[in-house]
Amino acid sequence: MKKMHFLGIRVSLVEQKKVEAAAAIAGKSVSAYVRDALAGWIGKAAPPMFLIWSWQKLQWWRPARRGYTSDISEAGAYTFDQAAQIVVPHIPPGEEVAVLLHDQLRGQKDYRPPAYGGGS
């Protein structure tokens, strides 16, 4: 079973099973279920946006996938679908992580997402 990560946080197998079951009941893929849940949580006025952290480069992705930056204020903001296109293909899991963007995050110059610990 592929390990799930949401918002740069490794999800426990118990939580993963709950999300998979809820998505199946709703008749949606896991990514569509999570996207819809986030949209409902944040509100319809503005879709959730994500920053992408590269553990390989130890930097943030710039806007439009144009390089990297160590300055979080210069990082690009990506939609859920854009973030998924970047994060999902990377192996090993956790090499690139999506972090939910919020106002306080931009002010934390030295913020780094939690490291991927591997295992279950």
Biopython code that builds the backbone (N, CA, C, O; Angstrom):
import numpy as np
from Bio.PDB.StructureBuilder import StructureBuilder

atoms = [
    (1, "MET", "N", (0.847, -1.178, 0.000)),
    (1, "MET", "CA", (0.000, 0.000, 0.000)),
    (1, "MET", "C", (0.890, 1.238, 0.000)),
    (1, "MET", "O", (1.832, 1.321, 0.787)),
    (2, "LYS", "N", (0.603, 2.190, -0.866)),
    (2, "LYS", "CA", (1.384, 3.420, -0.958)),
    (2, "LYS", "C", (1.091, 4.313, 0.240)),
    (2, "LYS", "O", (-0.067, 4.502, 0.611)),
    (3, "LYS", "N", (2.137, 4.861, 0.840)),
    (3, "LYS", "CA", (2.013, 5.722, 2.009)),
    (3, "LYS", "C", (1.428, 7.060, 1.605)),
    (3, "LYS", "O", (1.867, 7.650, 0.618)),
    (4, "MET", "N", (0.443, 7.555, 2.350)),
    (4, "MET", "CA", (-0.202, 8.834, 2.043)),
    (4, "MET", "C", (0.443, 9.962, 2.837)),
    (4, "MET", "O", (0.866, 9.782, 3.979)),
    (5, "HIS", "N", (0.508, 11.120, 2.209)),
    (5, "HIS", "CA", (0.984, 12.338, 2.853)),
    (5, "HIS", "C", (-0.017, 13.444, 2.558)),
    (5, "HIS", "O", (-0.408, 13.625, 1.405)),
    (6, "PHE", "N", (-0.432, 14.177, 3.560)),
    (6, "PHE", "CA", (-1.296, 15.325, 3.370)),
    (6, "PHE", "C", (-0.629, 16.521, 4.007)),
    (6, "PHE", "O", (-0.232, 16.466, 5.172)),
    (7, "LEU", "N", (-0.501, 17.588, 3.267)),
    (7, "LEU", "CA", (0.043, 18.836, 3.784)),
    (7, "LEU", "C", (1.426, 18.637, 4.383)),
    (7, "LEU", "O", (1.788, 19.299, 5.356)),
    (8, "GLY", "N", (2.182, 17.743, 3.817)),
    (8, "GLY", "CA", (3.536, 17.515, 4.290)),
    (8, "GLY", "C", (3.620, 16.672, 5.546)),
    (8, "GLY", "O", (4.684, 16.566, 6.155)),
    (9, "ILE", "N", (2.497, 16.065, 5.943)),
    (9, "ILE", "CA", (2.474, 15.263, 7.159)),
    (9, "ILE", "C", (2.204, 13.817, 6.784)),
    (9, "ILE", "O", (1.239, 13.523, 6.078)),
    (10, "ARG", "N", (3.042, 12.929, 7.248)),
    (10, "ARG", "CA", (2.848, 11.506, 6.992)),
    (10, "ARG", "C", (1.613, 11.051, 7.755)),
    (10, "ARG", "O", (1.489, 11.314, 8.952)),
    (11, "VAL", "N", (0.708, 10.377, 7.080)),
    (11, "VAL", "CA", (-0.553, 9.948, 7.668)),
    (11, "VAL", "C", (-0.397, 8.522, 8.192)),
    (11, "VAL", "O", (0.163, 7.665, 7.509)),
    (12, "SER", "N", (-0.893, 8.270, 9.402)),
    (12, "SER", "CA", (-0.819, 6.914, 9.956)),
    (12, "SER", "C", (-1.668, 5.976, 9.112)),
    (12, "SER", "O", (-2.582, 6.407, 8.409)),
    (13, "LEU", "N", (-1.353, 4.687, 9.192)),
    (13, "LEU", "CA", (-2.114, 3.704, 8.428)),
    (13, "LEU", "C", (-3.584, 3.679, 8.843)),
    (13, "LEU", "O", (-4.457, 3.446, 8.007)),
    (14, "VAL", "N", (-3.865, 3.917, 10.124)),
    (14, "VAL", "CA", (-5.253, 3.954, 10.604)),
    (14, "VAL", "C", (-5.986, 5.117, 9.936)),
    (14, "VAL", "O", (-7.091, 4.943, 9.422)),
    (15, "GLU", "N", (-5.373, 6.303, 9.943)),
    (15, "GLU", "CA", (-5.991, 7.463, 9.308)),
    (15, "GLU", "C", (-6.100, 7.263, 7.806)),
    (15, "GLU", "O", (-7.090, 7.671, 7.198)),
    (16, "GLN", "N", (-5.110, 6.648, 7.207)),
    (16, "GLN", "CA", (-5.140, 6.377, 5.771)),
    (16, "GLN", "C", (-6.337, 5.501, 5.431)),
    (16, "GLN", "O", (-7.037, 5.764, 4.454)),
    (17, "LYS", "N", (-6.580, 4.463, 6.226)),
    (17, "LYS", "CA", (-7.722, 3.567, 5.999)),
    (17, "LYS", "C", (-9.038, 4.335, 6.122)),
    (17, "LYS", "O", (-9.966, 4.102, 5.347)),
    (18, "LYS", "N", (-9.123, 5.254, 7.096)),
    (18, "LYS", "CA", (-10.344, 6.046, 7.277)),
    (18, "LYS", "C", (-10.607, 6.924, 6.051)),
    (18, "LYS", "O", (-11.741, 7.014, 5.581)),
    (19, "VAL", "N", (-9.565, 7.564, 5.539)),
    (19, "VAL", "CA", (-9.708, 8.430, 4.366)),
    (19, "VAL", "C", (-10.099, 7.596, 3.151)),
    (19, "VAL", "O", (-10.991, 7.981, 2.395)),
    (20, "GLU", "N", (-9.439, 6.460, 2.958)),
    (20, "GLU", "CA", (-9.760, 5.590, 1.823)),
    (20, "GLU", "C", (-11.196, 5.094, 1.900)),
    (20, "GLU", "O", (-11.886, 5.042, 0.882)),
    (21, "ALA", "N", (-11.657, 4.728, 3.099)),
    (21, "ALA", "CA", (-13.033, 4.252, 3.270)),
    (21, "ALA", "C", (-14.033, 5.373, 2.996)),
    (21, "ALA", "O", (-15.040, 5.155, 2.323)),
    (22, "ALA", "N", (-13.760, 6.558, 3.510)),
    (22, "ALA", "CA", (-14.660, 7.689, 3.279)),
    (22, "ALA", "C", (-14.729, 8.044, 1.799)),
    (22, "ALA", "O", (-15.798, 8.368, 1.283)),
    (23, "ALA", "N", (-13.593, 7.983, 1.120)),
    (23, "ALA", "CA", (-13.565, 8.278, -0.320)),
    (23, "ALA", "C", (-14.370, 7.224, -1.082)),
    (23, "ALA", "O", (-15.111, 7.561, -2.005)),
    (24, "ALA", "N", (-14.230, 5.964, -0.705)),
    (24, "ALA", "CA", (-14.969, 4.888, -1.378)),
    (24, "ALA", "C", (-16.472, 5.052, -1.171)),
    (24, "ALA", "O", (-17.253, 4.880, -2.108)),
    (25, "ILE", "N", (-16.875, 5.382, 0.045)),
    (25, "ILE", "CA", (-18.293, 5.599, 0.334)),
    (25, "ILE", "C", (-18.837, 6.757, -0.492)),
    (25, "ILE", "O", (-19.967, 6.708, -0.978)),
    (26, "ALA", "N", (-18.019, 7.805, -0.649)),
    (26, "ALA", "CA", (-18.432, 8.976, -1.429)),
    (26, "ALA", "C", (-18.335, 8.723, -2.931)),
    (26, "ALA", "O", (-18.792, 9.537, -3.733)),
    (27, "GLY", "N", (-17.735, 7.585, -3.311)),
    (27, "GLY", "CA", (-17.591, 7.272, -4.732)),
    (27, "GLY", "C", (-16.571, 8.151, -5.437)),
    (27, "GLY", "O", (-16.717, 8.456, -6.620)),
    (28, "LYS", "N", (-15.527, 8.559, -4.700)),
    (28, "LYS", "CA", (-14.504, 9.450, -5.250)),
    (28, "LYS", "C", (-13.129, 8.829, -5.080)),
    (28, "LYS", "O", (-12.927, 7.937, -4.256)),
    (29, "SER", "N", (-12.186, 9.323, -5.879)),
    (29, "SER", "CA", (-10.792, 8.949, -5.655)),
    (29, "SER", "C", (-10.343, 9.616, -4.357)),
    (29, "SER", "O", (-10.971, 10.568, -3.894)),
    (30, "VAL", "N", (-9.262, 9.118, -3.778)),
    (30, "VAL", "CA", (-8.760, 9.711, -2.537)),
    (30, "VAL", "C", (-8.384, 11.177, -2.764)),
    (30, "VAL", "O", (-8.713, 12.030, -1.939)),
    (31, "SER", "N", (-7.695, 11.482, -3.879)),
    (31, "SER", "CA", (-7.288, 12.870, -4.115)),
    (31, "SER", "C", (-8.496, 13.783, -4.294)),
    (31, "SER", "O", (-8.493, 14.910, -3.797)),
    (32, "ALA", "N", (-9.543, 13.309, -5.007)),
    (32, "ALA", "CA", (-10.753, 14.126, -5.193)),
    (32, "ALA", "C", (-11.468, 14.324, -3.854)),
    (32, "ALA", "O", (-11.975, 15.410, -3.571)),
    (33, "TYR", "N", (-11.506, 13.275, -3.035)),
    (33, "TYR", "CA", (-12.147, 13.375, -1.725)),
    (33, "TYR", "C", (-11.432, 14.403, -0.843)),
    (33, "TYR", "O", (-12.076, 15.239, -0.210)),
    (34, "VAL", "N", (-10.092, 14.335, -0.804)),
    (34, "VAL", "CA", (-9.312, 15.273, 0.013)),
    (34, "VAL", "C", (-9.459, 16.697, -0.526)),
    (34, "VAL", "O", (-9.630, 17.639, 0.248)),
    (35, "ARG", "N", (-9.393, 16.858, -1.860)),
    (35, "ARG", "CA", (-9.553, 18.188, -2.455)),
    (35, "ARG", "C", (-10.900, 18.793, -2.081)),
    (35, "ARG", "O", (-10.969, 19.962, -1.700)),
    (36, "ASP", "N", (-11.973, 18.008, -2.185)),
    (36, "ASP", "CA", (-13.305, 18.502, -1.851)),
    (36, "ASP", "C", (-13.420, 18.822, -0.363)),
    (36, "ASP", "O", (-14.048, 19.808, 0.024)),
    (37, "ALA", "N", (-12.811, 17.982, 0.462)),
    (37, "ALA", "CA", (-12.838, 18.235, 1.905)),
    (37, "ALA", "C", (-12.107, 19.534, 2.241)),
    (37, "ALA", "O", (-12.577, 20.317, 3.066)),
    (38, "LEU", "N", (-10.967, 19.759, 1.606)),
    (38, "LEU", "CA", (-10.231, 21.007, 1.837)),
    (38, "LEU", "C", (-11.018, 22.212, 1.351)),
    (38, "LEU", "O", (-11.035, 23.255, 2.005)),
    (39, "ALA", "N", (-11.673, 22.069, 0.199)),
    (39, "ALA", "CA", (-12.468, 23.179, -0.329)),
    (39, "ALA", "C", (-13.589, 23.538, 0.636)),
    (39, "ALA", "O", (-13.878, 24.716, 0.846)),
    (40, "GLY", "N", (-14.221, 22.522, 1.225)),
    (40, "GLY", "CA", (-15.277, 22.774, 2.191)),
    (40, "GLY", "C", (-14.744, 23.373, 3.478)),
    (40, "GLY", "O", (-15.403, 24.204, 4.103)),
    (41, "TRP", "N", (-13.566, 22.955, 3.872)),
    (41, "TRP", "CA", (-12.958, 23.441, 5.112)),
    (41, "TRP", "C", (-12.530, 24.889, 4.979)),
    (41, "TRP", "O", (-12.749, 25.686, 5.891)),
    (42, "ILE", "N", (-11.935, 25.233, 3.879)),
    (42, "ILE", "CA", (-11.413, 26.580, 3.698)),
    (42, "ILE", "C", (-12.495, 27.533, 3.204)),
    (42, "ILE", "O", (-12.457, 28.726, 3.502)),
    (43, "GLY", "N", (-13.449, 27.016, 2.459)),
    (43, "GLY", "CA", (-14.510, 27.860, 1.941)),
    (43, "GLY", "C", (-14.397, 27.979, 0.439)),
    (43, "GLY", "O", (-13.336, 27.754, -0.143)),
    (44, "LYS", "N", (-15.488, 28.330, -0.167)),
    (44, "LYS", "CA", (-15.542, 28.375, -1.618)),
    (44, "LYS", "C", (-14.975, 29.672, -2.190)),
    (44, "LYS", "O", (-14.717, 29.736, -3.392)),
    (45, "ALA", "N", (-14.775, 30.695, -1.384)),
    (45, "ALA", "CA", (-14.296, 31.983, -1.880)),
    (45, "ALA", "C", (-12.904, 31.875, -2.491)),
    (45, "ALA", "O", (-12.623, 32.487, -3.521)),
    (46, "ALA", "N", (-12.048, 31.110, -1.865)),
    (46, "ALA", "CA", (-10.678, 30.981, -2.367)),
    (46, "ALA", "C", (-10.249, 29.527, -2.231)),
    (46, "ALA", "O", (-10.333, 28.960, -1.141)),
    (47, "PRO", "N", (-9.791, 28.914, -3.319)),
    (47, "PRO", "CA", (-9.338, 27.524, -3.206)),
    (47, "PRO", "C", (-8.063, 27.463, -2.366)),
    (47, "PRO", "O", (-7.298, 28.427, -2.326)),
    (48, "PRO", "N", (-7.833, 26.337, -1.700)),
    (48, "PRO", "CA", (-6.610, 26.217, -0.917)),
    (48, "PRO", "C", (-5.386, 26.271, -1.832)),
    (48, "PRO", "O", (-5.400, 25.729, -2.937)),
    (49, "MET", "N", (-4.361, 26.913, -1.371)),
    (49, "MET", "CA", (-3.114, 27.009, -2.129)),
    (49, "MET", "C", (-2.010, 26.369, -1.288)),
    (49, "MET", "O", (-2.059, 26.366, -0.058)),
    (50, "PHE", "N", (-1.022, 25.833, -1.986)),
    (50, "PHE", "CA", (0.053, 25.099, -1.330)),
    (50, "PHE", "C", (1.408, 25.612, -1.782)),
    (50, "PHE", "O", (1.578, 26.037, -2.925)),
    (51, "LEU", "N", (2.369, 25.566, -0.870)),
    (51, "LEU", "CA", (3.770, 25.770, -1.210)),
    (51, "LEU", "C", (4.380, 24.383, -1.357)),
    (51, "LEU", "O", (3.914, 23.428, -0.736)),
    (52, "ILE", "N", (5.415, 24.272, -2.173)),
    (52, "ILE", "CA", (6.074, 22.981, -2.354)),
    (52, "ILE", "C", (7.508, 23.072, -1.835)),
    (52, "ILE", "O", (8.294, 23.909, -2.278)),
    (53, "TRP", "N", (7.827, 22.197, -0.892)),
    (53, "TRP", "CA", (9.174, 22.120, -0.325)),
    (53, "TRP", "C", (9.891, 20.922, -0.941)),
    (53, "TRP", "O", (9.332, 19.828, -1.019)),
    (54, "SER", "N", (11.122, 21.134, -1.373)),
    (54, "SER", "CA", (11.934, 20.059, -1.916)),
    (54, "SER", "C", (12.966, 19.642, -0.875)),
    (54, "SER", "O", (13.866, 20.409, -0.533)),
    (55, "TRP", "N", (12.825, 18.422, -0.378)),
    (55, "TRP", "CA", (13.827, 17.903, 0.556)),
    (55, "TRP", "C", (15.118, 17.582, -0.187)),
    (55, "TRP", "O", (16.189, 17.544, 0.418)),
    (56, "GLN", "N", (15.023, 17.352, -1.487)),
    (56, "GLN", "CA", (16.227, 17.084, -2.276)),
    (56, "GLN", "C", (17.073, 18.353, -2.412)),
    (56, "GLN", "O", (18.293, 18.304, -2.259)),
    (57, "LYS", "N", (16.432, 19.483, -2.698)),
    (57, "LYS", "CA", (17.140, 20.758, -2.882)),
    (57, "LYS", "C", (17.232, 21.569, -1.591)),
    (57, "LYS", "O", (18.030, 22.500, -1.493)),
    (58, "LEU", "N", (16.407, 21.210, -0.596)),
    (58, "LEU", "CA", (16.295, 21.967, 0.659)),
    (58, "LEU", "C", (15.881, 23.412, 0.388)),
    (58, "LEU", "O", (16.381, 24.353, 1.004)),
    (59, "GLN", "N", (14.950, 23.554, -0.556)),
    (59, "GLN", "CA", (14.435, 24.871, -0.919)),
    (59, "GLN", "C", (12.975, 24.744, -1.348)),
    (59, "GLN", "O", (12.474, 23.647, -1.593)),
    (60, "TRP", "N", (12.302, 25.904, -1.433)),
    (60, "TRP", "CA", (10.923, 25.990, -1.901)),
    (60, "TRP", "C", (10.898, 26.081, -3.420)),
    (60, "TRP", "O", (11.815, 26.630, -4.030)),
    (61, "TRP", "N", (9.840, 25.540, -4.031)),
    (61, "TRP", "CA", (9.650, 25.711, -5.463)),
    (61, "TRP", "C", (9.225, 27.150, -5.727)),
    (61, "TRP", "O", (8.399, 27.696, -4.995)),
    (62, "ARG", "N", (9.781, 27.766, -6.761)),
    (62, "ARG", "CA", (9.383, 29.117, -7.172)),
    (62, "ARG", "C", (8.065, 29.036, -7.961)),
    (62, "ARG", "O", (7.631, 27.944, -8.328)),
    (63, "PRO", "N", (7.435, 30.184, -8.220)),
    (63, "PRO", "CA", (6.204, 30.180, -9.024)),
    (63, "PRO", "C", (6.437, 29.533, -10.398)),
    (63, "PRO", "O", (7.532, 29.591, -10.956)),
    (64, "ALA", "N", (5.383, 28.924, -10.914)),
    (64, "ALA", "CA", (5.374, 28.327, -12.251)),
    (64, "ALA", "C", (6.481, 27.291, -12.450)),
    (64, "ALA", "O", (6.956, 27.101, -13.570)),
    (65, "ARG", "N", (6.894, 26.621, -11.370)),
    (65, "ARG", "CA", (7.917, 25.563, -11.449)),
    (65, "ARG", "C", (9.241, 26.078, -12.021)),
    (65, "ARG", "O", (9.958, 25.331, -12.687)),
    (66, "ARG", "N", (9.558, 27.313, -11.773)),
    (66, "ARG", "CA", (10.761, 27.923, -12.340)),
    (66, "ARG", "C", (11.873, 28.041, -11.305)),
    (66, "ARG", "O", (12.250, 29.137, -10.889)),
    (67, "GLY", "N", (12.383, 26.890, -10.903)),
    (67, "GLY", "CA", (13.522, 26.883, -9.987)),
    (67, "GLY", "C", (13.121, 26.837, -8.528)),
    (67, "GLY", "O", (11.977, 26.545, -8.181)),
    (68, "TYR", "N", (14.095, 27.133, -7.687)),
    (68, "TYR", "CA", (13.938, 26.997, -6.244)),
    (68, "TYR", "C", (14.415, 28.262, -5.543)),
    (68, "TYR", "O", (15.176, 29.052, -6.103)),
    (69, "THR", "N", (13.951, 28.439, -4.298)),
    (69, "THR", "CA", (14.376, 29.568, -3.489)),
    (69, "THR", "C", (14.407, 29.157, -2.022)),
    (69, "THR", "O", (13.590, 28.348, -1.582)),
    (70, "SER", "N", (15.338, 29.708, -1.277)),
    (70, "SER", "CA", (15.370, 29.447, 0.167)),
    (70, "SER", "C", (14.470, 30.438, 0.912)),
    (70, "SER", "O", (14.210, 30.266, 2.103)),
    (71, "ASP", "N", (13.996, 31.475, 0.214)),
    (71, "ASP", "CA", (13.150, 32.515, 0.814)),
    (71, "ASP", "C", (11.682, 32.150, 0.618)),
    (71, "ASP", "O", (11.186, 32.145, -0.509)),
    (72, "ILE", "N", (10.988, 31.845, 1.709)),
    (72, "ILE", "CA", (9.595, 31.423, 1.620)),
    (72, "ILE", "C", (8.711, 32.493, 0.983)),
    (72, "ILE", "O", (7.700, 32.170, 0.361)),
    (73, "SER", "N", (9.084, 33.761, 1.133)),
    (73, "SER", "CA", (8.273, 34.838, 0.538)),
    (73, "SER", "C", (8.352, 34.833, -0.989)),
    (73, "SER", "O", (7.514, 35.445, -1.651)),
    (74, "GLU", "N", (9.345, 34.152, -1.552)),
    (74, "GLU", "CA", (9.490, 34.056, -3.009)),
    (74, "GLU", "C", (8.969, 32.727, -3.554)),
    (74, "GLU", "O", (9.054, 32.473, -4.756)),
    (75, "ALA", "N", (8.435, 31.887, -2.684)),
    (75, "ALA", "CA", (7.926, 30.578, -3.107)),
    (75, "ALA", "C", (6.631, 30.737, -3.892)),
    (75, "ALA", "O", (5.852, 31.660, -3.654)),
    (76, "GLY", "N", (6.417, 29.821, -4.832)),
    (76, "GLY", "CA", (5.184, 29.844, -5.621)),
    (76, "GLY", "C", (4.035, 29.202, -4.871)),
    (76, "GLY", "O", (4.232, 28.280, -4.080)),
    (77, "ALA", "N", (2.834, 29.694, -5.125)),
    (77, "ALA", "CA", (1.622, 29.112, -4.548)),
    (77, "ALA", "C", (0.946, 28.274, -5.628)),
    (77, "ALA", "O", (0.736, 28.739, -6.748)),
    (78, "TYR", "N", (0.608, 27.036, -5.280)),
    (78, "TYR", "CA", (0.044, 26.086, -6.232)),
    (78, "TYR", "C", (-1.318, 25.593, -5.755)),
    (78, "TYR", "O", (-1.544, 25.457, -4.553)),
    (79, "THR", "N", (-2.229, 25.324, -6.697)),
    (79, "THR", "CA", (-3.511, 24.732, -6.350)),
    (79, "THR", "C", (-3.281, 23.289, -5.905)),
    (79, "THR", "O", (-2.180, 22.758, -6.048)),
    (80, "PHE", "N", (-4.320, 22.664, -5.367)),
    (80, "PHE", "CA", (-4.220, 21.276, -4.947)),
    (80, "PHE", "C", (-3.796, 20.387, -6.115)),
    (80, "PHE", "O", (-2.891, 19.564, -5.981)),
    (81, "ASP", "N", (-4.457, 20.560, -7.261)),
    (81, "ASP", "CA", (-4.140, 19.726, -8.426)),
    (81, "ASP", "C", (-2.709, 19.945, -8.905)),
    (81, "ASP", "O", (-2.019, 18.984, -9.244)),
    (82, "GLN", "N", (-2.251, 21.209, -8.937)),
    (82, "GLN", "CA", (-0.870, 21.489, -9.344)),
    (82, "GLN", "C", (0.119, 20.870, -8.357)),
    (82, "GLN", "O", (1.118, 20.274, -8.759)),
    (83, "ALA", "N", (-0.169, 21.017, -7.065)),
    (83, "ALA", "CA", (0.713, 20.451, -6.036)),
    (83, "ALA", "C", (0.771, 18.928, -6.155)),
    (83, "ALA", "O", (1.839, 18.330, -6.025)),
    (84, "ALA", "N", (-0.379, 18.308, -6.401)),
    (84, "ALA", "CA", (-0.413, 16.854, -6.548)),
    (84, "ALA", "C", (0.410, 16.401, -7.745)),
    (84, "ALA", "O", (1.091, 15.377, -7.670)),
    (85, "GLN", "N", (0.362, 17.141, -8.845)),
    (85, "GLN", "CA", (1.153, 16.792, -10.028)),
    (85, "GLN", "C", (2.644, 16.840, -9.733)),
    (85, "GLN", "O", (3.418, 16.085, -10.323)),
    (86, "ILE", "N", (3.050, 17.715, -8.831)),
    (86, "ILE", "CA", (4.464, 17.855, -8.481)),
    (86, "ILE", "C", (4.863, 16.799, -7.445)),
    (86, "ILE", "O", (5.889, 16.136, -7.597)),
    (87, "VAL", "N", (4.062, 16.645, -6.406)),
    (87, "VAL", "CA", (4.438, 15.826, -5.254)),
    (87, "VAL", "C", (4.274, 14.326, -5.509)),
    (87, "VAL", "O", (5.169, 13.549, -5.175)),
    (88, "VAL", "N", (3.161, 13.907, -6.087)),
    (88, "VAL", "CA", (2.841, 12.486, -6.205)),
    (88, "VAL", "C", (3.893, 11.685, -6.962)),
    (88, "VAL", "O", (4.225, 10.589, -6.510)),
    (89, "PRO", "N", (4.442, 12.156, -8.084)),
    (89, "PRO", "CA", (5.400, 11.320, -8.825)),
    (89, "PRO", "C", (6.760, 11.129, -8.157)),
    (89, "PRO", "O", (7.518, 10.250, -8.567)),
    (90, "HIS", "N", (7.086, 11.915, -7.155)),
    (90, "HIS", "CA", (8.418, 11.844, -6.573)),
    (90, "HIS", "C", (8.597, 10.620, -5.693)),
    (90, "HIS", "O", (7.790, 10.339, -4.807)),
    (91, "ILE", "N", (9.658, 9.916, -5.960)),
    (91, "ILE", "CA", (10.034, 8.736, -5.193)),
    (91, "ILE", "C", (11.441, 9.000, -4.671)),
    (91, "ILE", "O", (12.281, 9.414, -5.470)),
    (92, "PRO", "N", (11.764, 8.798, -3.415)),
    (92, "PRO", "CA", (10.902, 8.179, -2.426)),
    (92, "PRO", "C", (9.819, 9.141, -1.959)),
    (92, "PRO", "O", (9.966, 10.356, -2.092)),
    (93, "PRO", "N", (8.715, 8.596, -1.403)),
    (93, "PRO", "CA", (7.660, 9.478, -0.893)),
    (93, "PRO", "C", (8.226, 10.454, 0.121)),
    (93, "PRO", "O", (9.055, 10.089, 0.955)),
    (94, "GLY", "N", (7.783, 11.671, 0.045)),
    (94, "GLY", "CA", (8.253, 12.682, 0.983)),
    (94, "GLY", "C", (9.407, 13.500, 0.461)),
    (94, "GLY", "O", (9.838, 14.445, 1.123)),
    (95, "GLU", "N", (9.929, 13.161, -0.726)),
    (95, "GLU", "CA", (11.034, 13.934, -1.303)),
    (95, "GLU", "C", (10.582, 15.363, -1.609)),
    (95, "GLU", "O", (11.327, 16.321, -1.401)),
    (96, "GLU", "N", (9.362, 15.487, -2.101)),
    (96, "GLU", "CA", (8.746, 16.785, -2.338)),
    (96, "GLU", "C", (7.445, 16.769, -1.544)),
    (96, "GLU", "O", (6.683, 15.808, -1.645)),
    (97, "VAL", "N", (7.171, 17.808, -0.756)),
    (97, "VAL", "CA", (5.961, 17.839, 0.056)),
    (97, "VAL", "C", (5.186, 19.127, -0.181)),
    (97, "VAL", "O", (5.768, 20.191, -0.394)),
    (98, "ALA", "N", (3.852, 19.008, -0.141)),
    (98, "ALA", "CA", (2.975, 20.168, -0.276)),
    (98, "ALA", "C", (2.609, 20.653, 1.113)),
    (98, "ALA", "O", (2.273, 19.855, 1.988)),
    (99, "VAL", "N", (2.673, 21.959, 1.316)),
    (99, "VAL", "CA", (2.368, 22.570, 2.607)),
    (99, "VAL", "C", (1.245, 23.567, 2.390)),
    (99, "VAL", "O", (1.370, 24.465, 1.558)),
    (100, "LEU", "N", (0.143, 23.424, 3.129)),
    (100, "LEU", "CA", (-0.988, 24.331, 2.990)),
    (100, "LEU", "C", (-0.545, 25.759, 3.298)),
    (100, "LEU", "O", (0.020, 26.027, 4.359)),
    (101, "LEU", "N", (-0.802, 26.658, 2.377)),
    (101, "LEU", "CA", (-0.404, 28.057, 2.536)),
    (101, "LEU", "C", (-1.411, 28.790, 3.403)),
    (101, "LEU", "O", (-2.616, 28.703, 3.168)),
    (102, "HIS", "N", (-0.930, 29.502, 4.389)),
    (102, "HIS", "CA", (-1.765, 30.394, 5.185)),
    (102, "HIS", "C", (-0.933, 31.629, 5.509)),
    (102, "HIS", "O", (0.292, 31.606, 5.397)),
    (103, "ASP", "N", (-1.600, 32.700, 5.908)),
    (103, "ASP", "CA", (-0.926, 33.988, 6.092)),
    (103, "ASP", "C", (0.271, 33.914, 7.032)),
    (103, "ASP", "O", (1.307, 34.519, 6.755)),
    (104, "GLN", "N", (0.146, 33.179, 8.144)),
    (104, "GLN", "CA", (1.241, 33.107, 9.113)),
    (104, "GLN", "C", (2.463, 32.405, 8.539)),
    (104, "GLN", "O", (3.590, 32.704, 8.936)),
    (105, "LEU", "N", (2.261, 31.487, 7.622)),
    (105, "LEU", "CA", (3.375, 30.726, 7.060)),
    (105, "LEU", "C", (4.341, 31.626, 6.308)),
    (105, "LEU", "O", (5.555, 31.459, 6.425)),
    (106, "ARG", "N", (3.824, 32.577, 5.536)),
    (106, "ARG", "CA", (4.691, 33.475, 4.758)),
    (106, "ARG", "C", (5.614, 34.285, 5.664)),
    (106, "ARG", "O", (6.705, 34.671, 5.244)),
    (107, "GLY", "N", (5.195, 34.545, 6.891)),
    (107, "GLY", "CA", (6.018, 35.333, 7.812)),
    (107, "GLY", "C", (7.082, 34.523, 8.530)),
    (107, "GLY", "O", (7.911, 35.096, 9.237)),
    (108, "GLN", "N", (7.081, 33.223, 8.371)),
    (108, "GLN", "CA", (8.046, 32.360, 9.050)),
    (108, "GLN", "C", (9.202, 32.052, 8.104)),
    (108, "GLN", "O", (9.212, 31.021, 7.431)),
    (109, "LYS", "N", (10.155, 32.941, 8.065)),
    (109, "LYS", "CA", (11.248, 32.854, 7.097)),
    (109, "LYS", "C", (11.997, 31.523, 7.123)),
    (109, "LYS", "O", (12.382, 31.014, 6.071)),
    (110, "ASP", "N", (12.207, 30.960, 8.299)),
    (110, "ASP", "CA", (13.006, 29.738, 8.415)),
    (110, "ASP", "C", (12.170, 28.475, 8.537)),
    (110, "ASP", "O", (12.693, 27.429, 8.921)),
    (111, "TYR", "N", (10.866, 28.550, 8.214)),
    (111, "TYR", "CA", (9.994, 27.379, 8.339)),
    (111, "TYR", "C", (10.436, 26.271, 7.381)),
    (111, "TYR", "O", (10.758, 26.533, 6.222)),
    (112, "ARG", "N", (10.446, 25.042, 7.872)),
    (112, "ARG", "CA", (10.675, 23.850, 7.063)),
    (112, "ARG", "C", (9.604, 22.847, 7.454)),
    (112, "ARG", "O", (9.304, 22.704, 8.639)),
    (113, "PRO", "N", (9.020, 22.149, 6.488)),
    (113, "PRO", "CA", (7.998, 21.149, 6.842)),
    (113, "PRO", "C", (8.619, 19.997, 7.609)),
    (113, "PRO", "O", (9.837, 19.820, 7.602)),
    (114, "PRO", "N", (7.768, 19.203, 8.277)),
    (114, "PRO", "CA", (8.302, 18.051, 9.012)),
    (114, "PRO", "C", (9.015, 17.094, 8.079)),
    (114, "PRO", "O", (8.563, 16.864, 6.958)),
    (115, "ALA", "N", (10.104, 16.546, 8.523)),
    (115, "ALA", "CA", (10.868, 15.597, 7.708)),
    (115, "ALA", "C", (10.106, 14.299, 7.565)),
    (115, "ALA", "O", (9.390, 13.873, 8.471)),
    (116, "TYR", "N", (10.273, 13.679, 6.409)),
    (116, "TYR", "CA", (9.668, 12.373, 6.173)),
    (116, "TYR", "C", (10.454, 11.340, 6.952)),
    (116, "TYR", "O", (11.669, 11.228, 6.785)),
    (117, "GLY", "N", (9.776, 10.581, 7.803)),
    (117, "GLY", "CA", (10.467, 9.617, 8.648)),
    (117, "GLY", "C", (10.484, 8.214, 8.109)),
    (117, "GLY", "O", (11.183, 7.355, 8.645)),
    (118, "GLY", "N", (9.712, 7.952, 7.035)),
    (118, "GLY", "CA", (9.655, 6.597, 6.486)),
    (118, "GLY", "C", (8.945, 5.656, 7.431)),
    (118, "GLY", "O", (8.433, 6.080, 8.468)),
    (119, "GLY", "N", (8.910, 4.404, 7.090)),
    (119, "GLY", "CA", (8.266, 3.405, 7.941)),
    (119, "GLY", "C", (6.772, 3.525, 7.930)),
    (119, "GLY", "O", (6.205, 4.185, 7.060)),
    (120, "SER", "N", (6.112, 2.884, 8.902)),
    (120, "SER", "CA", (4.649, 2.912, 8.938)),
    (120, "SER", "C", (4.113, 3.797, 10.028)),
    (120, "SER", "O", (2.898, 3.920, 10.181)),
]
sb = StructureBuilder()
sb.init_structure("model")
sb.init_model(0)
sb.init_chain("A")
sb.init_seg("    ")
for serial, (resi, resn, name, xyz) in enumerate(atoms, 1):
    if name == "N":
        sb.init_residue(resn, " ", resi, " ")
    sb.init_atom(name, np.array(xyz, "f"), 0.0, 1.0, " ", f" {name:<3s}", serial, name[0])
structure = sb.get_structure()
